[in-house]
């Protein structure tokens, strides 16, 4: 199956929800499973001010930690999960995925993060909540249809280029016996092919690895389609297109809904991805 044929069979669109003033997104196929709590937060509904307004979840960018702690509590309440159960990814802009359990409760938020460096958190114990944060980088949700494991991943261009999908598929197969065709995926709001402009140093890497399928030239500028790269990888690793949902929402374009590191020149906050297998 080629990319165009694969894309034609994937599911489109996350569901936009509003609860107590918080705007967040969910994946219909994940909701249909009935045993997951999950969501991708917009920037709307928190307590931060100025360029961080308002549901900022990044400790690195905002000075007032009290706001971020409160925003995590707001996000957890919105999704009806225990804020103490949150486990935040220990970023390195790579392709590693770490499994977290109850012994990791609160890491990266309420206490020091001693997880291995990773860009994704997976869980198999009910009641443990995997968390990643994003401000253009791809949020990738993944879950076994039978409830044996689930997770979220932060995939920037480096992680996408490095094939983080291969890591997810391998980790699920080797540690939980889950086959690729049993995994649901969701690609959340992130910088789209309309806006991810690159120079030759980055564009050349993608051209060498994927050919012209993921590159577009407009008015003398080069753009990379990271969504298509992820779909190519999912196809290559045996994930059926029917298992994949693409939000199709660009963080750069949608100023009112999302933070964008590139659009806002780094003076911005970050949204969060959350997933938990219910008890």
N, C-alpha and C positions, 0 to 999 in steps of 0.2 A: 504494500500500500504506500503511495506517495504522500507527501505532506498535505497536498490539497485534498486528497480523498480522506485522510485521517481527520483533518480539521472539519470536514463536512459532517462527520459523525459524532463529534464531541458535543457535550451539553454547554449551553451558553447562559451566562448571567447568574450572579449571586442575588439573593433576596435582600432588599433594604428594609430595615426595621427601625422603629423608634420606640424607646421605652424611657419614661421619666426624663425626657429631653436628650437622651443619648441616642445617637444614630449609629447603627452597626449593621454588618452584613453577615448573612449565613448562606450555606450551600444547600440547595434543596435535596440533593442526593444524600448528603450527610444527615439531614433532618429525617429523611425517610427511614434511616436505619433504626431510629428510636432509642438508641442507647448512648448518644453523644451529646455533650454540651459543647458548643463551639461558637466562635464569632470573630470577625475582623472589625475592630473599632474604627470609626471615622475620627476626625478631630473634634467632633461636636459633642458637648455635654459635660465637660470637665471644669476645673477651677483655675487653670493656668491663664495668664494674661499676655497681652502684647503679641509678639510673633509666635509665642507658644500656645496661643489660644486655640482650643481650651483643654482638650483631653490628651495632653502630652504625657508620654510614658517613657521618655528618655532622660536618664539621670545625667548623661554626658553633656547635654545641651542647655538645660535649665538649672540655674543656680539654687532655686528654692526647692529643696527636696520634699518639703511638706506638701507641696502641690502634687508632686509625682506620686507620693504615697497615697494621697487622697484620690488621685485619678485611678490608681490601680484598684482601690476599694470600690470606686464607682463602676469600673469595668466589671469587676467580679460580681457585684450586686446585680448589674444588668443581666449577666449570664446565669445568675443564680448558682454561683459556685463560691466555695469558701476561699477568701483571700489568702489564708494561710497555706492553701494547697498549691499556690503558684510556684512554678520553677522556671526561671528565665534562662534562656540560652546564653552560653559563655562564648561570645563571638570571636571569630578569627578570619572571617571572609574566606572560608574554604568550603570543604564538602563533607566534613565530619558530622555524624549524627550520634547523640548520646542518649541512652535510655535512662530515665529518672524514675525514682520510686519515692515512697513516703519519707525515707531518710533524707531526701533532698528538699522537702517542703520549705518554701520561703527563700530559697537560694537565688541570689541575684537581685532580690527586692528587699526582703526583710532581714536577710543576713548574707554573709559573704558567700560568694559563689565558688564552690570547689569542684564543680563539674569539670570534666576534661574540656579543653577548648573545642568548640563545635559551633555549627551554624544551624543545628536543628536539635529539637528535643522530642523524643518519643516516649510514650508511656504504655504500660500494659496493666498496671494496677488500677482498679477503679478508684476514683476520687483524687487522683494526681493530675494536676493541670499543667500542660506544656505551654510555654509562652515564648514568642519571639516578637521583636519590634522592627518597624519598617518606616522608611520615608522615601521611597522609590524602589527599593529592592523587592524582589518577588516574594510574597508570602505563599508558601506551598503547604497546603493542608493534605494530609494523607491518613487513611484509615482502612483497616481490615474490615471487610463486610461482616465478619463473624464476631467482631469485637475483641479480638485477641491483642490488638495494638492500634495505636493512633499517634499522630504527631503533627508538629508544625516545623517549618524550615524557613530560614532567611536566605534567599539566593540572590546575591548581587550578580554583576556580570562575571566576576571571577568564579563564583560557585556554579553559576549556570554554565559557563564555558568548561569548567572542570567536571561537569556531569554529576551534579548532586543527586539526580534521579537514580543513577546507578547505585549510589550509596544507600539510598532509601530502600530500593528493591532488594539489594544484597543483604542489608541489615535485617529486614523483615523475614527473608527466606532463611538465613543462617541462624538467627536467634529465636524465631517464632514459628518457622515452618510455613510461612505465608507465601503463596505464589503470586506473581505479578498480576494475574487476572483476578485475584481476590482483593486488590487494593483500589480504593477510590482516591482520586486526586482532585484538588481544587487549586487553581492558580488565582490568587486574589489581586486586588488593586495594586498596581505598580506602574512604573514608567513604561509607556507603550511605545510601539514602533513609530508612532507619530512624533515622538519627542526625544528618544534616546539617541542623540547625536554623538558621534565618536570621531576621533582622529584615526589616522592610518595605523598607529601603533596598536590600537584595540581592534579596529575594523579588520586589519590584516589577519589577526589571529582567527577571527570568525570566518573570514573568507577561506583561509587555508583549511580549516576544519570542516566547514559546512558548505563551501561554495557560495554561490550568489543567492541561495534560497533565503537567507536571513538578512540580507543587506539591501538597502534601498538608497538611491542617490537622488536628491532633490536640490535644485538650485546650487549645485556644486558642493553640497554637504552630504555626509554619509550617516546613515542611521542603521542601527541594529535592532532586529525584531527578536527580543529575548523570549517572548511568548512562543514563537515558532521554534526556537531552539529547544525549549522545554518539551514541546509536543513531539519533536523529532526524537528526543531522548526517550520519552515515554513509549513511543512506537517501537523504537529499537530494543527496549527492554521488556517488551511483551505485554504492555498495559493496553487493554482494549480501549478504543476511543470513547465508547459508551460509559467508561468509568471516569472520564475526565470532564471537569467543569471549568471553563474559562470565564472569569468575571468580565473581562474586556474593558475594565475601568482604568483609565490612565490617571495616576496621581498628579502628574505635572499639569494636566489639562483642568482638573477639577479642584480649583483653589478652595472653594467653600467647604468641600468634603474632606480633603486630604492635605497633609503636610507633603512637601516635596523638597528634598535636600538640594536638588539641582535648581529647581525654579527659584527657591528662596535663598540661594547662595549660602547654604549651611545655617542660616539664621531661622531655624524652624524646629518643630518638635518631631515626634514619631508616634505612629499608630501601633496597636498591638494585635497579634493573632493569638487566640486561645483555643485549646481543645482538651477535653476530659472525657474519659469513659465513665459513665455513671455507675454508682454503686448499685 
